[in-house]
Every structure is written in structure tokens, then in C-alpha cells.
Amino acid sequence: MTDMNAQNNGRVPSGFAAEIATDLASGRAADLAELYALNAVDDAERAAIEGYLASAPQAERAAFDERVRQARETLATSFTAEEEPRPACWTGSWRPCPPRLRPP
């Protein structure tokens, strides 16, 4: 068993079951956090996850919430709108643009 698996309650990572309820019953709620954060679950699956978490131990809820927060934070910082770069002028060389050709 690797150190990562020891930190993950000894579970070896594997694929998801065909039904969310199966994953929840096997204690894999935290593994569904990123799918939940990305809205990659339908309304029934979302309700099943939320219903499960409502009665889950506090530590499991906290782990799930932390992974959702991390996924959303990663998306927010990765896809932040950036200012359009100013167009460069081409004068035949890579020297700076003459003042009359510089973009405003």
C-alpha cells in the first residue's frame, strides 16, 4: 500500500460505479466532489449526494466540502478573464514600434 492510499483510508483508487448510490454506499462521497463541483451530475445524482452528506459523519462532510472548494477555486483562478494583449506592430524587425505606429 502506498502512502497516498494509507491517507485515503487504505482504499485503492478505482473507477466509479454505474450508479452514484453505489459509490456513496461504499464510502466514496469525497471522490465525487469534483464531479459535484463541476455540475457534472444530474439533479437526481446531486440530490443523492446531498442526502448522503446530510447524515454523513462531520469528517466526511468536511473532506467533501474541502475538495469541492479546491475544485471551484482551481477553476476560478484558471479561467479568470485576462486583459487582451495590445496588438504589436510589425516594422520588419523586432525593434519597438515608432511612436506614430504604436497602439493607443
Buried (B, 14 or more C-beta within 10 A) or exposed (E): EEEEEEEBEEEEEEEEEEEBBEBBEEEBBBBBBBBBBEEEBEEEBBEBBEEBBEEBEEEBBEBBEEBBEEBBEEEEEEEEEEEEEEEEEEEEEEEEEEEEEEEE
